[in-house]
Amino acid sequence: QVQLVESGGGLVQAGGSLRLSCTASGRIFSINAMGWYRQAPGKQRELVAAITRGGSTNYANSVKGRFTISRDNAKSTVYLQMDSLKPEDTAVYYCNADATIPGYYPADYWGQGTQVTVSS
């Protein structure tokens, strides 16, 4: 199995910054795309940003120009630098990895989530 452990959430004032990290561990053969999703109370989970193993990125329109996703393949870690945070960014942020473990097809794995709260 694959375990994803997130860190870096917290409380910040509007206009501030936070950096989320997520490290994958376990019997991993390869990790393909990694990404961050978020879910606010009463809303559906949505994609925030994703990055391929080769470094191609994709962002939700609402975070373009403010958030930056990156990854360190050697450390099986993905990061989300969040700048110019707004109250509407408040949500639980989940790490996601499309990973392959030996003997199995690729599958989606999720972290436990980390709370990000932006005060106005």
Buried (B, 14 or more C-beta within 10 A) or exposed (E): EBEBBBEBBEEBEEEBEBBBBBBBEEEBEEBEBBBBBBBBEEEEBEBBBBBBEEEEBBBBEEBEEBBBBBBEEEEBBBBBBBBEBBEEBBBBBBBBBBBBBEEEEBEEBBBEBBEBBBEE
